[in-house]
Every structure is written in structure tokens, then in C-alpha cells.
């Protein structure tokens, strides 16, 4: 299976099925969360474990949180609307066109 991440750090994405979007701040080459978390997802929509999973500074309806989402459930967000999550400034600089650039001290 493919292990190369389709999306990059700082990219704005949205969930394919649920109404939230976010900025990617970390990527796991395959599932790396708890079995309890994985089993809590209804079986009929449970993603494969053998794909990249993304950590997002996410938001929906004026609520900000951290989300962990499989690649198969993400699409690029082209709205151009900024993400308002309070932790973004700790990890990213915002470029002239609104893009999220990894802070030099946060790169790994």
C-alpha cells in the first residue's frame, strides 16, 4: 500500500464526510493511535490502518480542536478562508497569500 503522504504540513484540508476543516501539523505514515480510538469508529466507515494519518488543527462551527484523520477521508480545502485555531501561530508563520509555513524552529 501507498505510504507516501498526499498532503503536506501546513496544507488546509477538509473532511470528506464531516463538516470540519483544518491545517495539517503532523503526519503518521500509517495509523498510530490507540486501538480504543480506532474501534470507536463505526465499522462501516472505519478507515484502513495502512495509509497516512494526519494531525490537524481543526475547526467546525466556531469550535477548535485537534483531529486525527485518515488520508482517504481528506480533500484539499480551496476556500482560502483562514483557520482560527489558537495553536497555529506556535507551529506556523502565515505567508503573504495566507499559506501556512512551518516555523524554522518547528521543522523536523
Secondary structure as UniProt FT lines:
FT   TURN            9..10
FT   STRAND          12..15
FT   STRAND          21..28
FT   HELIX           35..39
FT   HELIX           43..45
FT   STRAND          53..60
FT   TURN            61..62
FT   STRAND          63..70
FT   HELIX           71..73
FT   STRAND          74..76
FT   TURN            86..87
FT   HELIX           88..91
FT   STRAND          92..94
FT   TURN            96..97
FT   STRAND          100..102
FT   HELIX           104..106
//
